[in-house]
């Protein structure tokens, strides 16, 4: 069955890999090499670790992610996990924090490390999905990666988004990846002040 990077392509967790094709066989015997095929052997592969997708025998999403963990860089692996979660695929025992990017993941860790109240993650509000929400305090935090927030159109979209959220009664704080990495104390202080102000407003 397809496995590893080829299975990730079939499940749309990563861009498809044209060659070599990664295949796992449930045996420890047979030919060791085949042209264009990267062969993996797993004689004790559980039956429930395999399935079919588009009529192709393939490892399950959970098994695929388990196989990928040992061969991908950490960031690429997290990308695959996030995509699987976004597609509501079964992650097995893999714990996912619902973040969709490394800046979001960094912010979650920052909140935990500094004992900030845990926000809700990737929450729909109207026609938008916000990165982080404290509903009682009416506070939204957005973490902006340069790759997805550069250019005039992105600038205009962000402002339109903020105006609509503010019209719904939410306060918005935005932090860049550089701020999260280089000025975490300032980020924490800003969020803490905003949370306290939100609580004061609801007394």
C-alpha positions in Angstrom: 0.0 0.0 0.0 1.0 3.6 -0.4 2.7 5.1 2.6 4.9 7.8 4.0 5.2 10.9 1.6 3.2 9.2 -1.1 0.3 8.5 1.3 0.6 12.1 2.6 0.1 13.3 -1.0 -2.9 11.0 -1.5 -4.5 12.3 1.7 -3.7 15.9 0.7 -1.6 16.5 3.8 1.4 17.6 1.7 2.0 18.4 -1.9 1.9 15.2 -4.0 5.2 13.4 -4.5 5.6 12.2 -8.0 8.7 10.1 -7.5 9.8 7.9 -5.9 6.6 6.2 -4.9 6.7 5.2 -1.2 5.1 1.8 -0.6 4.9 -0.3 2.5 4.7 -4.1 2.3 3.5 -6.2 5.3 6.4 -8.7 5.0 10.1 -8.8 5.6 11.0 -10.8 2.4 11.0 -10.2 -1.3 13.0 -7.9 -3.6 14.9 -5.1 -1.8 14.8 -2.7 -4.7 12.4 -1.7 -7.4 12.9 1.1 -9.9 11.0 4.3 -9.0 9.8 2.8 -5.7 10.9 3.5 -2.2 10.1 0.3 -0.4 9.3 0.1 3.4 8.8 -3.2 5.2 6.5 -3.6 8.1 5.7 -7.3 8.8 3.7 -6.4 11.9 1.6 -3.7 10.3 -1.8 -3.7 12.0 -4.9 -4.3 9.7 -6.5 -1.2 11.1 -3.5 0.9 9.9 -4.5 0.4 6.3 -7.5 1.5 4.2 -8.4 2.6 0.7 -8.6 6.1 -0.7 -9.9 6.6 -4.3 -9.7 2.8 -4.6 -5.9 2.9 -3.8 -4.6 0.8 -0.8 -2.9 3.3 1.5 -1.9 3.7 5.2 -4.5 5.5 7.3 -4.0 9.2 8.1 -2.9 8.3 11.6 -0.4 5.7 10.4 0.8 8.0 7.7 1.6 10.7 10.2 3.3 8.2 12.5 5.5 7.2 9.5 6.2 10.8 8.6 7.4 11.8 12.0 10.6 10.0 11.5 11.4 11.4 8.1 10.2 15.0 7.9 11.6 18.2 9.5 9.6 19.2 12.5 8.0 22.2 10.8 6.9 20.1 7.8 5.5 17.4 10.1 3.4 20.0 12.0 2.1 21.2 8.6 0.9 17.7 7.8 -0.7 17.3 11.2 -2.5 20.6 10.9 -3.8 19.7 7.4 -5.1 16.4 8.7 -6.9 18.1 11.6 -8.3 20.7 9.2 -9.7 17.9 7.0 -11.2 16.2 10.0 -9.1 13.1 9.4 -8.5 10.6 12.2 -5.3 11.6 14.0 -5.2 8.5 16.2 -3.2 9.3 19.4 -1.7 12.5 18.0 -2.7 15.5 20.0 -3.4 18.6 18.0 -3.8 22.1 19.5 -6.0 23.3 16.7 -3.4 25.8 15.5 -2.9 26.4 11.8 0.5 28.0 11.7 3.8 28.2 13.6 3.0 31.7 15.0 -0.3 30.4 16.3 1.5 27.5 18.0 4.1 29.9 19.4 1.4 32.0 20.9 -0.3 29.1 22.6 3.0 28.1 24.1 3.5 31.7 25.3 0.1 31.7 27.0 0.9 28.5 28.8 4.4 29.5 29.8 3.1 32.8 31.3 -0.1 31.3 32.8 -2.5 33.4 30.8 -6.0 32.1 30.6 -6.3 29.7 27.7 -8.1 31.2 24.7 -10.4 29.4 22.2 -8.4 28.6 19.1 -9.6 29.3 15.5 -13.1 30.4 16.3 -15.7 31.5 13.7 -17.1 35.0 14.2 -19.4 36.1 11.5 -17.7 35.5 8.1 -14.2 35.3 9.7 -12.3 32.7 11.7 -10.2 34.4 14.3 -6.9 32.9 15.6 -7.7 33.3 19.3 -10.7 34.4 21.3 -11.5 35.1 24.9 -15.3 35.3 24.7 -16.0 36.7 28.2 -13.4 39.5 27.7 -14.5 40.0 24.1 -10.8 39.9 23.1 -9.5 38.6 19.8 -5.8 38.0 19.1 -4.4 37.5 15.6 -0.9 36.2 14.9 0.4 37.4 11.6 3.0 35.5 9.6 4.7 37.8 7.0 4.1 35.2 4.2 0.3 35.5 4.5 0.0 39.2 5.5 2.2 41.0 3.1 1.1 43.3 0.3 -1.5 46.0 0.0 -4.4 43.7 -0.4 -3.5 41.8 2.8 -3.2 45.1 4.6 -6.6 46.2 3.5 -8.2 42.8 4.3 -6.8 42.9 7.8 -8.2 46.3 8.4 -11.6 45.4 7.0 -11.6 42.3 9.3 -10.6 44.4 12.3 -13.3 47.0 11.7 -16.0 44.3 11.4 -14.9 42.6 14.6 -14.8 45.9 16.4 -18.3 46.6 15.1 -19.4 43.3 16.8 -18.0 44.5 20.1 -14.6 42.7 20.0 -11.2 44.3 20.7 -8.4 43.1 18.4 -4.7 42.7 19.1 -2.3 41.7 16.4 1.2 40.3 16.9 3.8 39.4 14.3 6.0 36.4 14.4 9.0 38.6 15.2 7.2 40.1 18.2 6.4 36.6 19.5 10.0 35.5 19.0 11.9 38.7 20.1 9.5 40.5 22.4 7.4 37.9 24.2 7.2 39.8 27.4 5.7 42.8 25.6 3.2 40.5 23.9 2.2 38.9 27.3 1.9 42.3 29.0 -0.3 43.6 26.2 -2.6 40.6 26.3 -2.8 40.7 30.1 -3.8 44.4 30.0 -6.5 43.7 27.4 -7.9 40.8 29.4 -8.1 42.9 32.6 -9.7 45.7 30.6 -12.2 43.3 29.2 -13.1 41.9 32.6 -13.5 45.5 34.0 -15.9 46.3 31.2 -18.2 43.4 32.1 -18.5 44.2 35.8 
